[in-house]
């Protein structure tokens, strides 16, 4: 049950990202088992803090979700989702108290007066706008101010946790410079190095099948079927109630154990028999559909304007039929792709063991080598993004296999690099600084998340949860 808890309701408390982290952490292992208590009004317990059914009902009322909506979604675990939201906000409240974070009434008043929704065109607070807002949201001033205070306390908590997450400017500059230097490279297309499809003989293909017999075997079926429509069931071309009554009758006979032969004996229809079938032709629509339903040996299924009544007589595995031109072609393609994979793997092993050198590079590249440059870590004109990132992590004179956006494989040698000047007022630099701050902050919050999973033991009272569910039924 615990794994079903999600984060419904957390957006009501300011959309702070850490609440999501907390819920995920506890939703996958932070909760303990149901606790034993004589107080049936407790729905959960966080360390020594009880979460009562009254707390839960207050939370539900504040969420704005109607009782009807809850009632109709009981089977979709809405109670567990709401309880997860309550537990997450309770955890935040406990953290606020533990860190002794406070906020005075003047700050709350200042926040309200600085809200642009409550100001006129000149930026002056308008009491009437504030009161209209409260009325339209069916909320009293004290209730709104309590919510606002809780949100501000949570914000202060996250600001407190994130304190000191500013990365020094010289480190940001250094990383930006590294990411935006120009890499000079030599490279060549590996397609010219691989053994071509035509070079693989029939003996190579048969050997491949022998070595991969179990993986290449394919399930085949022998079956028979009939095509049912109004013409052959009731004698007319109209889809009327009589036709569907006949279809219902056949379905009932199937459920009662009738055989295929007994079902078709009184129907004027041709029986189509298919042997050794496995999908391979999109034009065999009926046969492919029956194959996909082969878990049911006898069944009636709909296909377009017809119904198919089929019976599967036999299922068995077969080796690929190399006399079939399409199958032979597919196996040859598989052999070719496997050969490429094996060749690439051997090259990577050479590079990792430092046996791959300039001599080997020139030998493979021969006259197919090209010269080029990559202008930044985000430049994917030659190669796809992840490959470029990998190249930027390698030193000069390194070798690597990479691929482009069309998944073609290339051998690359990094021959040099050039630093590029940059302006700190450029949008690229500003965006980079922001992303660095975000990544650093995420790492801090992840560490805080791990701390919370150790700091708090959350236990649920399943009997009370069931009692709450029964209340809404």
Residue pairs with C-beta under 8 A, 6 or more apart in sequence:
1 80
1 460
1 462
1 465
2 27
2 31
2 460
3 27
3 28
4 77
4 80
4 81
5 23
5 26
5 27
5 31
5 77
5 80
5 81
5 83
5 84
5 87
6 23
6 27
6 77
6 80
6 81
6 84
7 19
7 20
7 23
7 24
7 81
7 84
7 85
7 88
8 78
8 81
8 82
8 84
8 85
9 59
9 63
9 81
9 82
9 84
9 85
9 86
9 88
9 89
10 16
10 19
10 20
10 23
10 85
10 88
10 89
12 62
12 63
12 85
13 19
13 89
13 92
13 150
13 151
13 154
14 151
14 154
14 155
16 154
16 155
16 158
17 445
18 92
18 158
18 161
18 445
18 448
18 449
19 88
19 89
19 92
21 445
21 446
21 448
21 449
22 88
22 91
22 92
22 449
22 452
23 84
23 85
23 87
23 88
24 449
25 449
25 450
25 452
25 453
26 84
26 87
26 88
26 91
26 453
26 456
26 458
27 84
29 453
30 452
30 453
30 456
30 458
31 458
31 459
31 460
32 457
32 458
32 459
32 460
33 459
33 460
34 459
34 460
34 461
34 462
34 463
35 45
35 459
35 460
35 461
37 45
37 461
39 50
40 461
40 463
40 464
40 467
41 52
41 53
41 54
41 464
42 50
42 51
42 52
42 53
42 461
42 464
43 51
43 52
43 53
43 55
43 56
43 83
43 460
43 461
43 464
43 465
43 468
44 50
44 51
44 83
44 86
44 87
44 458
44 459
44 460
44 461
45 51
45 458
45 459
45 461
46 87
46 90
46 91
46 94
46 456
46 457
46 458
46 459
47 94
47 456
47 457
49 90
49 94
51 86
51 87
51 90
53 464
53 467
53 468
55 86
55 90
56 82
56 83
56 86
56 468
59 82
59 85
59 86
59 89
60 70
60 82
63 82
63 85
65 78
65 82
67 472
69 78
70 78
70 79
70 82
70 472
71 472
71 473
74 469
74 472
74 473
79 465
79 468
79 469
79 472
80 465
83 460
83 465
87 458
91 452
91 456
92 154
92 157
93 150
94 456
95 157
95 452
96 153
96 154
96 156
96 157
99 157
99 160
101 153
101 156
101 157
101 160
102 153
103 149
103 152
103 153
103 156
107 152
108 145
108 148
108 149
108 152
111 148
111 152
112 118
112 125
112 130
112 145
112 148
113 125
116 123
117 129
117 133
118 125
118 126
118 129
118 130
118 133
119 125
119 126
119 129
120 126
120 129
134 140
134 141
134 144
137 144
161 444
161 445
161 448
162 441
162 444
162 445
165 437
165 440
165 441
165 444
166 437
166 440
167 436
167 437
167 440
172 432
172 433
172 436
175 432
175 436
176 422
176 429
176 432
177 419
177 420
177 422
178 392
179 376
179 377
179 378
179 392
179 432
180 375
180 376
180 377
180 420
180 422
180 428
181 376
181 417
181 418
181 419
181 420
182 373
182 374
182 375
182 376
182 417
182 418
182 420
183 373
183 374
183 391
183 392
183 414
183 416
183 417
184 371
184 372
184 373
184 414
184 415
184 416
184 417
184 418
185 371
185 372
185 373
185 374
185 391
185 412
185 413
185 414
185 415
186 361
186 365
186 369
186 370
186 371
186 412
186 413
186 415
187 369
187 370
187 372
187 382
187 410
187 411
187 412
187 413
188 364
188 365
188 368
188 369
188 370
188 410
188 411
189 368
189 408
189 409
189 410
190 340
190 344
190 401
190 408
190 409
190 410
190 411
191 408
191 409
192 368
193 343
193 364
194 336
194 339
194 340
194 343
195 336
195 339
195 343
196 336
197 332
197 333
197 336
200 332
200 335
200 336
200 339
202 322
204 335
205 322
205 328
205 331
205 332
205 335
206 322
208 331
208 334
208 335
208 338
209 216
209 319
209 320
209 322
209 331
213 319
216 319
216 320
216 331
217 317
217 318
217 319
218 278
218 317
218 318
218 320
219 278
219 315
219 316
219 317
220 276
220 277
220 278
220 315
220 316
220 317
220 318
221 274
221 277
221 278
221 291
221 294
221 312
221 313
221 314
221 315
221 316
222 273
222 274
222 275
222 276
222 277
222 312
222 313
222 314
223 273
223 274
223 277
223 290
223 310
223 311
223 312
223 313
224 260
224 271
224 272
224 273
224 274
224 310
224 311
224 313
225 271
225 272
225 274
225 286
225 290
225 308
225 309
225 310
225 311
226 264
226 267
226 269
226 270
226 271
226 272
226 308
226 309
226 310
227 269
227 272
227 286
227 306
227 307
227 308
228 247
228 250
228 267
228 269
228 300
228 306
228 307
228 308
228 309
229 237
229 305
229 306
229 307
230 236
230 237
230 238
230 239
230 240
230 243
231 237
232 267
232 268
232 269
233 243
233 246
233 247
233 267
234 240
234 242
234 243
234 246
239 305
247 300
247 307
250 263
250 300
250 309
251 300
253 262
253 263
254 263
254 298
254 299
254 300
259 298
259 311
260 298
260 309
260 310
260 311
263 309
264 271
264 309
274 287
276 318
277 287
277 291
278 291
278 318
279 287
279 288
279 291
280 324
280 326
280 327
281 288
282 288
285 303
286 303
286 308
289 301
289 303
289 308
290 301
290 308
290 310
290 312
293 299
293 301
293 310
294 312
294 315
297 311
297 312
298 310
298 311
298 312
299 309
299 310
300 307
300 308
300 309
301 307
301 308
301 310
302 308
320 327
320 331
321 327
322 328
322 331
340 409
344 401
344 409
347 356
347 401
347 411
348 401
350 356
350 360
351 399
351 400
351 401
356 399
358 413
361 399
361 411
361 413
362 369
364 411
365 411
372 382
374 381
374 382
374 383
374 388
374 391
374 392
375 420
377 388
377 389
377 392
378 385
378 388
379 388
380 388
380 405
382 388
382 404
383 391
383 402
383 403
383 404
383 405
383 410
383 412
384 402
384 403
384 404
384 405
387 402
387 403
387 404
388 402
390 400
390 402
391 400
391 402
391 412
391 414
394 400
394 414
395 414
396 414
396 415
396 416
396 417
397 413
397 414
397 415
398 413
398 414
399 411
399 412
399 413
400 411
400 412
400 414
401 409
401 410
401 411
401 412
402 409
402 410
402 412
403 409
403 410
404 410
422 428
422 429
423 429
424 430
